[in-house]
Amino acid sequence: MTQRPFTRLALVAALLAPSCVLASEPEVPVAPASGEPQPWYRPRHLVLQVAGGIGMVSAGAGYTYFNNKVDTDILLGYVPKRFAGSTLTLASAKLLYSPFTVRLSDKWQIKPVSVGAYFSYTHGTLNDEERGQYTRDYYWFSSDTRYGPLAGGRVTYVRPAKANGRPRNLSLYYDLSSNDLYLHSYLTNTKGLTLGQILVLGIGVKADF
């Protein structure tokens, strides 16, 4: 009769043992879910540029699509008053097509050829198209808007992508551009102007995020 309590205790311990083992096992960490698709309106990269006909310095954001071959950038530029007679603010849009990419190594690649066009609007110009300041048809062009072709290239440092797969590349690029006014002046006066006088150089940095 004295063995019954011990028998009951042994039976209870046997029943509780599996639950104790399960409770003591560490939890398996759950892998983080992959990043959700980016909304269409979210920019894919940031841009900082010096010169290039769109401001002494300009900054903005842009989008990359069509298998990383087409870039669209929106930038705001600035020119101090002491360099232009008045403080200038420029809003610009650029469209670039890069037909191919050359991979130099796992970390470096270049886009040797990029072609496209740009458009810019300048706010703050002196005598901003005031009526009556010039005779009719004296100036056929706008003093505020410029547009024209551009071409250039870029070298890219390939950084490890984010956990969600989004790129984090860093690129240095250059642009050679001209505009409607410069091209018209050159085509109507090829002996007085050279191509070097109507081309504008811009240098910038592009950071994917």
Backbone as JSON, one array per atom type, in Angstrom:
{
  "sequence": "MTQRPFTRLALVAALLAPSCVLASEPEVPVAPASGEPQPWYRPRHLVLQVAGGIGMVSAGAGYTYFNNKVDTDILLGYVPKRFAGSTLTLASAKLLYSPFTVRLSDKWQIKPVSVGAYFSYTHGTLNDEERGQYTRDYYWFSSDTRYGPLAGGRVTYVRPAKANGRPRNLSLYYDLSSNDLYLHSYLTNTKGLTLGQILVLGIGVKADF",
  "N": [[0.82, -1.2, 0.0], [2.05, 1.17, 0.62], [3.53, 1.8, -1.58], [1.89, 2.96, -3.48], [1.53, 5.88, -3.48], [4.08, 6.64, -4.46], [4.02, 5.43, -6.93], [1.97, 6.85, -8.19], [3.11, 9.41, -8.26], [5.24, 8.97, -9.97], [3.88, 8.38, -12.31], [2.59, 10.86, -12.85], [4.84, 12.5, -13.23], [5.9, 11.36, -15.54], [3.94, 12.05, -17.39], [4.11, 14.84, -17.45], [6.65, 15.36, -18.33], [7.2, 15.5, -21.26], [5.96, 17.99, -21.9], [7.51, 19.75, -20.44], [9.99, 19.51, -21.68], [9.4, 20.49, -24.22], [8.78, 23.13, -23.57], [11.23, 24.12, -22.8], [12.77, 24.22, -25.1], [14.51, 26.35, -27.37], [13.13, 29.14, -29.21], [12.71, 29.11, -32.72], [14.16, 31.48, -34.81], [12.28, 33.65, -36.89], [12.49, 34.22, -40.31], [12.94, 37.43, -41.72], [10.35, 39.07, -43.52], [10.32, 39.56, -47.03], [10.95, 42.72, -48.66], [8.26, 44.91, -49.42], [6.85, 45.63, -52.66], [8.01, 48.64, -54.22], [6.18, 51.68, -54.18], [4.93, 53.26, -57.15], [5.42, 55.97, -57.28], [7.57, 56.51, -55.66], [10.84, 57.78, -55.52], [13.81, 56.39, -57.06], [16.45, 57.04, -56.87], [18.83, 59.52, -55.68], [20.15, 62.71, -56.65], [22.95, 64.82, -57.07], [24.31, 67.65, -58.46], [26.81, 69.63, -60.12], [27.06, 72.62, -61.9], [26.42, 72.49, -65.47], [24.43, 73.91, -66.75], [22.02, 74.02, -65.41], [22.04, 75.3, -63.04], [24.31, 76.57, -60.54], [24.72, 74.8, -58.51], [22.79, 71.89, -58.11], [20.11, 69.79, -57.01], [18.25, 66.76, -56.6], [15.82, 64.17, -57.33], [15.16, 60.92, -58.78], [14.0, 58.47, -61.24], [14.39, 55.1, -62.31], [14.07, 52.87, -64.99], [12.88, 50.39, -67.41], [14.66, 48.13, -67.51], [16.91, 49.21, -66.24], [17.89, 51.06, -68.04], [16.89, 53.54, -68.67], [16.69, 56.79, -67.34], [15.01, 59.2, -65.41], [15.17, 62.41, -64.16], [14.41, 64.87, -61.72], [15.23, 68.09, -60.85], [16.26, 70.78, -58.67], [17.83, 73.83, -59.02], [20.38, 76.3, -58.16], [21.64, 79.6, -58.3], [23.81, 81.97, -57.06], [23.29, 85.48, -56.34], [25.53, 87.16, -56.85], [26.76, 86.04, -59.0], [25.01, 86.16, -61.1], [23.65, 88.52, -61.19], [21.12, 88.57, -60.16], [19.36, 86.52, -57.8], [18.98, 83.24, -58.79], [16.67, 80.63, -59.35], [16.28, 77.38, -60.47], [14.26, 75.01, -62.1], [14.4, 71.77, -63.25], [14.19, 69.1, -65.67], [15.36, 65.94, -66.65], [16.02, 63.51, -69.13], [17.43, 60.45, -69.78], [18.99, 57.98, -71.79], [20.63, 54.95, -71.63], [22.18, 52.71, -73.51], [23.71, 50.35, -73.02], [25.61, 48.48, -70.55], [28.85, 48.17, -69.21], [30.51, 45.76, -67.45], [33.07, 45.95, -65.24], [34.15, 44.67, -63.01], [33.21, 42.8, -60.05], [32.57, 44.88, -58.43], [32.64, 47.25, -59.87], [31.28, 49.12, -62.59], [30.51, 50.52, -65.82], [28.69, 52.95, -67.7], [29.2, 53.76, -70.72], [28.05, 55.37, -72.68], [25.5, 57.7, -72.79], [22.52, 59.19, -73.79], [20.23, 61.9, -74.34], [17.77, 64.34, -73.31], [16.95, 67.61, -72.02], [15.02, 69.89, -69.98], [14.53, 73.16, -68.72], [13.46, 75.6, -66.35], [13.79, 78.94, -65.38], [13.64, 80.95, -62.57], [13.56, 84.3, -61.48], [15.12, 85.87, -63.14], [16.71, 88.86, -64.41], [14.75, 91.71, -65.29], [12.39, 90.27, -66.03], [11.06, 89.37, -68.71], [9.56, 91.76, -69.08], [6.94, 93.74, -70.28], [7.22, 95.7, -73.21], [9.92, 96.37, -72.99], [11.61, 95.65, -75.01], [11.74, 95.98, -78.58], [9.24, 94.73, -80.87], [9.59, 91.31, -81.64], [12.31, 91.42, -81.21], [13.71, 89.79, -79.45], [13.39, 86.48, -80.03], [13.37, 84.27, -78.46], [12.68, 82.67, -75.28], [13.46, 84.07, -72.1], [13.36, 82.59, -69.86], [12.98, 79.8, -70.17], [14.74, 76.89, -71.16], [15.84, 74.34, -73.37], [17.17, 71.28, -74.66], [19.6, 68.99, -76.21], [21.51, 66.36, -74.6], [24.44, 64.52, -73.61], [26.47, 61.9, -72.26], [28.15, 60.0, -69.69], [28.75, 57.43, -67.19], [30.31, 56.15, -64.2], [30.07, 53.44, -62.0], [29.96, 52.39, -58.64], [29.34, 49.36, -57.28], [27.43, 48.59, -54.64], [26.63, 46.43, -51.83], [23.33, 45.12, -51.95], [20.24, 46.13, -50.34], [18.48, 44.43, -47.63], [16.01, 43.87, -48.64], [16.5, 43.66, -51.29], [16.75, 45.99, -52.8], [18.73, 48.24, -54.72], [21.91, 49.81, -53.82], [23.72, 51.39, -55.13], [26.42, 53.6, -56.09], [27.14, 56.32, -58.11], [29.24, 58.19, -60.32], [28.9, 60.79, -62.6], [28.94, 62.45, -65.83], [27.77, 65.17, -67.86], [27.37, 66.48, -71.12], [25.95, 69.2, -72.53], [23.7, 71.23, -74.55], [21.67, 74.01, -75.67], [18.53, 75.35, -76.94], [18.91, 78.07, -77.63], [21.74, 78.37, -77.8], [22.3, 76.51, -79.84], [20.89, 77.57, -82.02], [22.24, 79.99, -82.31], [24.75, 79.03, -83.04], [24.27, 77.58, -85.44], [23.46, 79.61, -87.13], [25.68, 81.1, -87.28], [28.22, 79.83, -87.86], [30.89, 80.42, -88.39], [31.6, 82.2, -86.49], [31.32, 81.03, -84.02], [32.36, 78.19, -82.06], [32.05, 74.64, -81.5], [32.85, 74.05, -78.94], [32.19, 76.35, -77.58], [29.48, 76.31, -77.27], [28.81, 74.16, -75.78], [28.04, 72.74, -72.63], [29.31, 71.69, -69.54], [28.48, 69.34, -67.07], [28.8, 67.86, -63.83], [28.12, 65.18, -61.71], [26.72, 63.31, -58.87], [25.14, 60.25, -58.29], [22.98, 58.45, -56.25], [21.66, 55.4, -55.47], [18.75, 54.25, -53.69]],
  "CA": [[0.0, 0.0, 0.0], [2.9, 2.35, 0.73], [4.13, 2.1, -2.88], [0.94, 3.63, -4.37], [1.85, 7.3, -3.72], [5.24, 6.77, -5.32], [3.61, 5.04, -8.28], [1.21, 7.95, -8.75], [4.04, 10.51, -8.55], [6.01, 8.6, -11.16], [3.0, 8.51, -13.47], [2.42, 12.29, -13.11], [6.11, 13.02, -13.77], [6.03, 10.88, -16.91], [3.02, 12.8, -18.23], [4.55, 16.24, -17.56], [8.01, 15.47, -18.89], [7.24, 16.02, -22.63], [5.64, 19.41, -21.96], [8.66, 20.51, -19.92], [11.02, 19.51, -22.71], [8.98, 21.4, -25.29], [8.84, 24.51, -23.09], [12.62, 24.52, -22.64], [13.4, 24.34, -26.4], [14.54, 27.75, -27.84], [12.3, 29.43, -30.37], [13.42, 29.26, -33.98], [13.89, 32.82, -35.34], [11.54, 33.72, -38.14], [13.18, 35.06, -41.3], [12.15, 38.63, -42.05], [9.65, 39.04, -44.81], [10.95, 40.38, -48.07], [10.38, 44.05, -48.78], [7.12, 45.06, -50.31], [7.17, 46.39, -53.88], [8.01, 50.07, -54.04], [5.12, 52.38, -54.91], [5.44, 53.81, -58.4], [5.8, 57.37, -57.13], [8.76, 56.64, -54.82], [12.07, 57.89, -56.32], [14.76, 55.27, -56.96], [17.79, 57.54, -56.6], [19.05, 60.93, -55.41], [21.15, 63.28, -57.55], [23.57, 66.1, -56.73], [25.06, 68.04, -59.66], [27.46, 70.93, -60.17], [27.07, 73.22, -63.24], [25.59, 71.78, -66.43], [23.38, 74.74, -67.31], [20.78, 73.94, -64.63], [22.33, 75.87, -61.74], [25.67, 76.37, -60.07], [24.57, 73.5, -57.85], [21.41, 71.43, -58.18], [19.86, 68.52, -56.34], [16.92, 66.24, -56.88], [15.57, 62.74, -57.24], [14.8, 60.39, -60.08], [13.46, 57.13, -61.43], [15.1, 54.26, -63.27], [13.18, 51.83, -65.48], [13.26, 49.72, -68.65], [15.85, 47.3, -67.28], [18.01, 50.08, -65.82], [18.45, 51.75, -69.21], [16.33, 54.89, -68.8], [16.62, 57.56, -66.11], [14.33, 60.49, -65.42], [15.55, 63.14, -62.97], [13.82, 66.18, -61.46], [16.2, 68.79, -60.01], [16.15, 72.2, -58.36], [19.15, 74.42, -59.05], [20.53, 77.59, -57.5], [22.76, 80.45, -58.69], [23.83, 83.15, -56.19], [23.11, 86.78, -56.98], [26.78, 87.77, -57.28], [27.19, 85.43, -60.26], [24.0, 86.32, -62.15], [22.96, 89.8, -61.08], [19.96, 88.31, -59.31], [19.33, 85.14, -57.34], [18.23, 82.4, -59.73], [16.22, 79.29, -58.97], [15.99, 76.65, -61.7], [13.61, 73.71, -62.03], [14.84, 71.06, -64.47], [13.86, 67.69, -65.88], [16.31, 65.3, -67.55], [15.71, 62.16, -69.59], [18.65, 59.85, -70.31], [18.93, 56.58, -72.24], [21.94, 54.3, -71.65], [21.86, 51.45, -74.2], [24.39, 49.16, -72.5], [26.48, 48.62, -69.38], [30.07, 47.36, -69.23], [30.88, 45.37, -66.09], [34.52, 45.84, -65.11], [34.4, 43.69, -61.96], [32.04, 42.64, -59.2], [32.3, 46.14, -57.73], [32.67, 48.43, -60.74], [30.71, 49.02, -63.93], [30.4, 51.83, -66.47], [27.78, 53.2, -68.82], [30.05, 54.69, -71.49], [27.27, 56.26, -73.55], [24.14, 58.06, -72.4], [22.01, 60.3, -74.61], [18.9, 62.3, -73.91], [17.38, 65.74, -73.46], [16.57, 68.24, -70.76], [14.22, 71.11, -70.02], [14.69, 73.9, -67.47], [12.76, 76.87, -66.19], [14.54, 79.79, -64.46], [12.87, 81.99, -61.87], [14.37, 85.34, -60.88], [15.96, 86.58, -64.1], [16.56, 90.31, -64.46], [13.78, 92.19, -66.28], [11.78, 89.0, -66.41], [10.12, 89.52, -69.82], [8.66, 92.88, -68.87], [6.35, 94.22, -71.54], [7.67, 96.98, -73.74], [11.34, 96.67, -72.81], [12.26, 95.43, -76.3], [10.84, 96.11, -79.72], [8.59, 93.48, -81.27], [10.42, 90.28, -82.27], [13.74, 91.65, -80.99], [14.14, 88.51, -78.92], [12.41, 85.46, -80.36], [13.47, 83.17, -77.5], [12.28, 82.96, -73.91], [14.57, 84.26, -71.16], [13.12, 81.74, -68.7], [12.99, 78.37, -70.45], [15.77, 76.35, -72.04], [15.74, 72.9, -73.62], [18.16, 70.86, -75.64], [20.13, 67.64, -76.09], [22.66, 66.12, -73.73], [25.09, 63.21, -73.73], [27.47, 61.73, -71.21], [28.45, 58.65, -69.24], [28.89, 57.31, -65.74], [31.0, 55.0, -63.61], [29.26, 53.05, -60.85], [30.46, 51.48, -57.62], [28.23, 48.48, -56.92], [27.42, 48.28, -53.22], [25.69, 45.35, -51.5], [21.93, 45.53, -51.94], [19.55, 46.06, -49.06], [17.91, 43.12, -47.32], [14.83, 43.66, -49.49], [16.94, 43.55, -52.68], [16.86, 47.28, -53.48], [20.15, 48.57, -54.94], [22.52, 50.9, -53.07], [24.87, 51.76, -55.93], [26.85, 54.99, -56.07], [27.68, 56.6, -59.45], [29.76, 59.51, -60.7], [28.55, 60.95, -64.01], [29.14, 63.76, -66.45], [26.87, 65.5, -68.96], [27.66, 67.58, -72.04], [24.65, 69.61, -73.05], [23.54, 72.52, -75.21], [20.27, 74.38, -75.59], [17.94, 75.9, -78.15], [19.52, 79.37, -77.96], [23.12, 78.14, -78.23], [22.3, 75.81, -81.12], [20.45, 78.52, -83.05], [23.34, 80.94, -82.52], [25.84, 78.35, -83.75], [23.87, 77.23, -86.8], [23.36, 80.83, -87.94], [26.95, 81.81, -87.23], [29.22, 78.79, -87.66], [32.24, 80.97, -88.47], [31.89, 83.02, -85.32], [31.26, 80.21, -82.82], [32.83, 76.82, -82.14], [31.25, 73.71, -80.71], [33.25, 74.18, -77.54], [31.55, 77.52, -76.98], [28.04, 76.09, -77.04], [28.64, 72.97, -74.95], [28.08, 73.0, -71.19], [29.69, 70.48, -68.81], [27.95, 69.15, -65.72], [29.34, 66.71, -63.14], [27.22, 64.89, -60.59], [26.74, 62.05, -58.13], [23.83, 59.6, -58.22], [22.96, 57.43, -55.21], [20.44, 54.59, -55.41], [18.31, 53.97, -52.32]],
  "C": [[0.86, 1.25, 0.0], [3.52, 2.71, -0.6], [3.18, 2.88, -3.81], [1.24, 5.11, -4.57], [3.03, 7.49, -4.64], [4.91, 6.41, -6.77], [2.85, 6.17, -8.97], [2.13, 9.12, -9.12], [4.85, 10.21, -9.8], [5.17, 8.74, -12.41], [2.79, 9.97, -13.85], [3.66, 12.88, -13.72], [6.3, 12.59, -15.21], [5.13, 11.65, -17.86], [3.48, 14.23, -18.46], [5.88, 16.39, -18.25], [8.02, 15.99, -20.32], [6.94, 17.5, -22.72], [6.78, 20.25, -21.43], [9.75, 20.6, -20.94], [10.68, 20.49, -23.82], [9.1, 22.85, -24.85], [10.26, 25.01, -23.02], [13.34, 24.69, -23.97], [13.39, 25.8, -26.86], [13.68, 27.93, -29.08], [13.17, 29.62, -31.6], [13.12, 30.65, -34.55], [13.22, 32.77, -36.7], [12.26, 34.67, -39.09], [12.31, 36.27, -41.62], [11.52, 38.54, -43.42], [10.36, 39.95, -45.8], [10.22, 41.7, -48.2], [9.22, 44.1, -49.75], [7.53, 45.83, -51.56], [7.07, 47.89, -53.63], [6.84, 50.7, -54.78], [5.7, 53.1, -56.12], [5.95, 55.24, -58.24], [7.07, 57.55, -56.27], [10.01, 56.74, -55.68], [13.01, 56.71, -56.06], [16.17, 55.75, -56.65], [17.76, 59.04, -56.31], [20.2, 61.42, -56.27], [21.64, 64.6, -56.99], [24.5, 66.47, -57.87], [25.64, 69.43, -59.51], [27.5, 71.38, -61.63], [26.14, 72.44, -64.16], [24.44, 72.6, -67.0], [22.07, 74.71, -66.56], [20.99, 74.47, -63.21], [23.78, 75.66, -61.37], [25.77, 75.07, -59.29], [23.1, 73.14, -57.9], [21.29, 70.07, -57.52], [18.44, 68.06, -56.65], [16.85, 64.74, -56.73], [15.12, 62.24, -58.61], [14.33, 58.95, -60.05], [14.28, 56.39, -62.48], [14.16, 53.13, -63.68], [13.68, 51.28, -66.81], [14.61, 49.03, -68.51], [17.09, 48.16, -67.02], [18.66, 50.81, -66.98], [17.97, 53.19, -69.34], [16.24, 55.53, -67.42], [15.85, 58.85, -66.36], [14.64, 61.18, -64.1], [14.81, 64.48, -62.91], [14.74, 66.89, -60.47], [15.81, 70.24, -59.78], [17.57, 72.76, -58.26], [19.17, 75.82, -58.45], [21.78, 78.29, -58.04], [22.73, 81.69, -57.8], [23.76, 84.46, -56.99], [24.41, 87.34, -57.53], [27.31, 87.17, -58.57], [26.21, 85.67, -61.41], [23.29, 87.66, -62.12], [21.7, 89.74, -60.26], [20.0, 86.85, -58.89], [18.44, 84.31, -58.26], [17.88, 81.05, -59.1], [15.76, 78.58, -60.23], [15.33, 75.32, -61.39], [13.87, 72.99, -63.35], [14.36, 69.63, -64.46], [14.82, 67.13, -66.92], [15.83, 63.89, -67.88], [16.94, 61.6, -70.27], [18.42, 58.39, -70.66], [20.35, 56.04, -72.34], [21.76, 52.91, -72.26], [22.53, 50.22, -73.64], [25.29, 49.52, -71.33], [27.67, 47.68, -69.52], [30.47, 47.05, -67.8], [32.39, 45.14, -66.03], [34.93, 44.79, -64.08], [33.13, 43.53, -61.15], [31.63, 43.95, -58.55], [32.17, 47.35, -58.64], [32.03, 48.14, -62.1], [30.57, 50.43, -64.51], [29.28, 51.8, -67.51], [28.5, 54.22, -69.7], [29.28, 55.69, -72.32], [25.87, 56.45, -72.98], [23.71, 59.26, -73.24], [20.61, 60.65, -74.13], [18.64, 63.77, -74.14], [17.01, 66.28, -72.09], [15.72, 69.48, -71.02], [14.4, 71.82, -68.69], [13.91, 75.2, -67.51], [13.48, 77.66, -65.1], [13.62, 80.86, -63.88], [13.85, 83.01, -61.27], [15.29, 86.08, -61.83], [15.68, 88.08, -64.08], [15.58, 90.71, -65.56], [13.01, 91.01, -66.88], [10.65, 89.21, -67.43], [9.1, 90.62, -69.56], [8.17, 93.41, -70.22], [6.93, 95.57, -71.93], [9.15, 97.27, -73.59], [12.13, 96.45, -74.1], [11.23, 95.63, -77.42], [10.33, 94.74, -80.13], [9.55, 92.58, -82.03], [11.92, 90.54, -82.14], [14.38, 90.39, -80.42], [13.04, 87.49, -79.26], [12.36, 84.37, -79.31], [13.02, 83.64, -76.11], [13.53, 83.15, -73.03], [14.46, 83.33, -69.96], [13.3, 80.25, -68.97], [14.12, 78.02, -71.42], [15.52, 74.86, -72.2], [16.76, 72.53, -74.68], [18.67, 69.45, -75.38], [21.24, 67.57, -75.06], [23.18, 64.72, -73.94], [26.15, 63.12, -72.65], [27.74, 60.28, -70.91], [28.58, 58.63, -67.74], [29.69, 56.08, -65.36], [30.32, 54.71, -62.28], [30.02, 52.1, -59.94], [29.28, 50.67, -57.1], [28.35, 48.09, -55.46], [26.45, 47.13, -52.95], [24.26, 45.88, -51.4], [21.36, 45.46, -50.54], [18.97, 44.67, -48.85], [16.7, 42.82, -48.19], [15.2, 43.62, -50.97], [17.1, 44.86, -53.42], [18.33, 47.68, -53.59], [20.6, 49.75, -54.09], [23.76, 51.41, -53.8], [25.16, 53.26, -55.84], [27.58, 55.28, -57.38], [28.19, 58.03, -59.54], [29.51, 59.67, -62.19], [28.93, 62.33, -64.51], [28.12, 63.92, -67.59], [27.49, 66.61, -69.81], [26.34, 67.95, -72.69], [24.76, 70.93, -73.81], [22.06, 72.87, -75.1], [19.81, 75.05, -76.87], [18.6, 77.21, -78.58], [20.94, 79.19, -78.48], [23.16, 77.49, -79.61], [21.88, 76.75, -82.26], [21.57, 79.51, -83.36], [24.48, 80.31, -83.31], [25.47, 78.09, -85.21], [23.74, 78.45, -87.71], [24.66, 81.63, -87.95], [28.09, 80.83, -86.98], [30.65, 79.31, -87.72], [32.62, 81.78, -87.23], [31.91, 82.23, -84.02], [31.83, 78.82, -83.09], [31.94, 75.93, -81.29], [31.59, 73.81, -79.22], [32.58, 75.33, -76.82], [30.07, 77.32, -76.7], [27.76, 74.83, -76.22], [28.84, 73.32, -73.48], [28.35, 71.68, -70.47], [29.05, 70.48, -67.43], [28.5, 67.86, -65.13], [28.46, 66.44, -61.91], [27.43, 63.52, -59.97], [25.3, 61.54, -58.05], [23.9, 58.47, -57.2], [21.63, 56.7, -55.21], [20.04, 54.36, -53.95], [16.96, 53.24, -52.33]]
}
